[in-house]
Amino acid sequence: MITLAVVLCLSWLVWTLSVVWRHRQPRTAVAALQPVLVAYASQTGSARALALQQQLALGGPAQASVMPLSELVPKQLSQVQKAVFVVSTYGDGEPPDNGRRFYRELQALTAASGHSSNGQLFSSLAYDVLALGDSRYPKFCQFGADLYQLLARLGAKASLPLQTRDQQQAAQLTDNPWQSWQLAARTRLNTESQPGLFQLRFTCSEPLPCWRAGDLVAIKPDNNEQATVRRYSVASVPADNELQLVVRQQVTEHGELGLCSGWLTLTAEIGQQVNLQVVANPSCYINEHQAPLLLIAAGSGLAGIRGHLAERAQQAGPGPVWLIYGERDADPNQRLHSELALWQQRGVITMFDWAFSRDSEKPAYVQDVMRNKIDEIKGFIGVSGRVYVCGRYEGMGTAVDTMLRTALGPEEYQQFVAQGRYHRDLY
Ligand SMILES: Cc1cc2nc3c(=O)[nH]c(=O)nc-3n(C[C@H](O)[C@H](O)[C@H](O)COP(=O)(O)OP(=O)(O)OC[C@H]3O[C@@H](n4cnc5c(N)ncnc54)[C@H](O)[C@@H]3O)c2cc1C
């Protein structure tokens, strides 16, 4: 009996140490590199899709390796002859989450270059940077531009001037085909007193494409070939046999509905054909379903949350899921409440906090809930927990990020990001 207890204790100790060790290691191990490397940093999948196209254009996998910046350490660049960087810019001119650690390490190498031979560290490296951004922002393609300069300061030779591309064009350059889907149903999830939030269901007579929770779809408003695409987070999984979206009506300053959200939520007839393209977004995939999962969203961010709940529901023995979700109005008659209550009843959501910003008694945003539960959040995330955040970047996305930094502390926060446990679908 005592022997059995000792064996069990030792097994538990070995398992715990292996989990801790695994999660403290930055993901730096790489396969042997081809002479040409295509490295990408992608927040919404566009840069990854372009990187795969670049790989094909450079002769395919036999000639060019492709990998996210999260799996690359700067010194490995001295092993390749040429590196092509395809990088998005995120937030206020920052790198996407899967490029942050690489960028910090490159900055540190550059800072040290004044005191050492780092100034010529990459003297045998040729490179190009293809930067993606949104031209409406003043820091358009800022991360790509910074990367371009840092590499030059470390001795690498640029083959071309910095290439920039507007994200609206990039969204059209993904590997999946456009398909015709039928708008099968449209349900209002909130009350009339707020800007409409609608659940849309689409069916397709062709074989369904593959997609996963975390992916996006691109839509041309009103099926107009000339219109700039809009992207939406997928709210279902293929096992649902339908593609779901959750769309918030955008109201312009003149009080009109936005072009695409107005079409999808009001003017498109039920039964109407809608051209959709599924856009892979691997930075939002959650692969470890036994680990705790903290989901945070507000408003239309429900879309990505719903996709992940549907994926989690298919797993055997899934880990705990804590949802923190914000909407304006506390009215319990909203469809939103019954939709989320269903996931709770099924046991997929194990902990749930609402935040209602227009509540007359206790107005709160998701970040207020986080502030009040900061120690619980740290404990819940632990060494293996994952966090997925979906919704608006301004306001919610930035405030949630600040709260996570506070909860985890600067060093643990950096490790958590570098380990790819922070997934953000923010817009
Ligand atoms: C990764 C991602 C995921 C998203 N997920 C969701 C989601 O799940 N649910 C949701 O409701 N929304 C989501 N959005 C927002 C969505 O893509 C639209 O921006 C939103 O629906 C408003 O579009 P609209 O056409 O109705 O509004 P509009 O006001 O007509 O347009 C809004 C934006 O579209 C672009 N645009 C409009 N006209 C033009 C033009 N002529 N040329 C170039 N650009 C133009 C501009 O960026 C403009 O600010 C997501 C956005 C991104 C980037």
The ligand as a MOL file (V3000), in Angstrom:
LIG
                    3D

  0  0  0     0  0            999 V3000
M  V30 BEGIN CTAB
M  V30 COUNTS 53 58 0 0 0
M  V30 BEGIN ATOM
M  V30 1 C -10.4830 40.3580 -38.0360 0
M  V30 2 C -11.8400 41.0120 -37.9650 0
M  V30 3 C -12.9070 40.3090 -37.4320 0
M  V30 4 C -14.1610 40.9280 -37.3420 0
M  V30 5 N -15.1940 40.2280 -36.8170 0
M  V30 6 C -16.4070 40.8040 -36.7030 0
M  V30 7 C -17.5230 40.0800 -36.1490 0
M  V30 8 O -17.4200 38.8930 -35.8170 0
M  V30 9 N -18.7140 40.7380 -36.0330 0
M  V30 10 C -18.8720 42.0580 -36.4270 0
M  V30 11 O -19.9730 42.5880 -36.2970 0
M  V30 12 N -17.8360 42.7480 -36.9680 0
M  V30 13 C -16.6220 42.1570 -37.1250 0
M  V30 14 N -15.5960 42.8580 -37.6990 0
M  V30 15 C -15.8670 44.2270 -38.2160 0
M  V30 16 C -16.4090 44.1040 -39.6660 0
M  V30 17 O -15.3890 43.6100 -40.5230 0
M  V30 18 C -16.8540 45.4470 -40.2550 0
M  V30 19 O -15.8260 46.3910 -40.1160 0
M  V30 20 C -18.1300 45.9810 -39.6130 0
M  V30 21 O -19.2080 45.0660 -39.8140 0
M  V30 22 C -18.5250 47.3120 -40.2340 0
M  V30 23 O -18.5890 47.1950 -41.6300 0
M  V30 24 P -19.7280 47.9640 -42.4720 0
M  V30 25 O -19.4560 47.7380 -43.9100 0
M  V30 26 O -21.0550 47.6430 -41.9460 0
M  V30 27 O -19.4710 49.4530 -42.0500 0
M  V30 28 P -18.8980 50.6780 -42.9290 0
M  V30 29 O -18.9640 51.8440 -42.0500 0
M  V30 30 O -19.6080 50.7810 -44.2200 0
M  V30 31 O -17.4090 50.2740 -43.0720 0
M  V30 32 C -16.6280 50.0460 -41.9160 0
M  V30 33 C -15.1880 49.8800 -42.3430 0
M  V30 34 O -15.1150 49.1630 -43.5760 0
M  V30 35 C -14.0850 49.6950 -44.3620 0
M  V30 36 N -14.6080 50.3920 -45.5550 0
M  V30 37 C -15.8400 50.8490 -45.7660 0
M  V30 38 N -15.9440 51.3480 -46.9640 0
M  V30 39 C -14.7520 51.2340 -47.5310 0
M  V30 40 C -14.2460 51.6130 -48.7850 0
M  V30 41 N -15.0120 52.1920 -49.7040 0
M  V30 42 N -12.9540 51.3440 -49.0350 0
M  V30 43 C -12.1840 50.7630 -48.1070 0
M  V30 44 N -12.6210 50.3870 -46.9170 0
M  V30 45 C -13.8840 50.6410 -46.6260 0
M  V30 46 C -13.4210 50.6520 -43.5390 0
M  V30 47 O -12.4850 49.9440 -42.7960 0
M  V30 48 C -14.5290 51.1700 -42.6640 0
M  V30 49 O -14.1070 51.8070 -41.5260 0
M  V30 50 C -14.3410 42.2650 -37.7990 0
M  V30 51 C -13.2520 42.9430 -38.3430 0
M  V30 52 C -12.0360 42.3270 -38.4390 0
M  V30 53 C -10.8900 43.1010 -39.0460 0
M  V30 END ATOM
M  V30 BEGIN BOND
M  V30 1 1 1 2
M  V30 2 1 2 3
M  V30 3 2 2 52
M  V30 4 2 3 4
M  V30 5 1 4 5
M  V30 6 1 4 50
M  V30 7 2 5 6
M  V30 8 1 6 7
M  V30 9 1 6 13
M  V30 10 2 7 8
M  V30 11 1 7 9
M  V30 12 1 9 10
M  V30 13 2 10 11
M  V30 14 1 10 12
M  V30 15 2 12 13
M  V30 16 1 13 14
M  V30 17 1 14 15
M  V30 18 1 14 50
M  V30 19 1 15 16
M  V30 20 1 16 17
M  V30 21 1 16 18
M  V30 22 1 18 19
M  V30 23 1 18 20
M  V30 24 1 20 21
M  V30 25 1 20 22
M  V30 26 1 22 23
M  V30 27 1 23 24
M  V30 28 2 24 25
M  V30 29 1 24 26
M  V30 30 1 24 27
M  V30 31 1 27 28
M  V30 32 2 28 29
M  V30 33 1 28 30
M  V30 34 1 28 31
M  V30 35 1 31 32
M  V30 36 1 32 33
M  V30 37 1 33 34
M  V30 38 1 33 48
M  V30 39 1 34 35
M  V30 40 1 35 36
M  V30 41 1 35 46
M  V30 42 1 36 37
M  V30 43 1 36 45
M  V30 44 2 37 38
M  V30 45 1 38 39
M  V30 46 1 39 40
M  V30 47 2 39 45
M  V30 48 1 40 41
M  V30 49 2 40 42
M  V30 50 1 42 43
M  V30 51 2 43 44
M  V30 52 1 44 45
M  V30 53 1 46 47
M  V30 54 1 46 48
M  V30 55 1 48 49
M  V30 56 2 50 51
M  V30 57 1 51 52
M  V30 58 1 52 53
M  V30 END BOND
M  V30 END CTAB
M  END
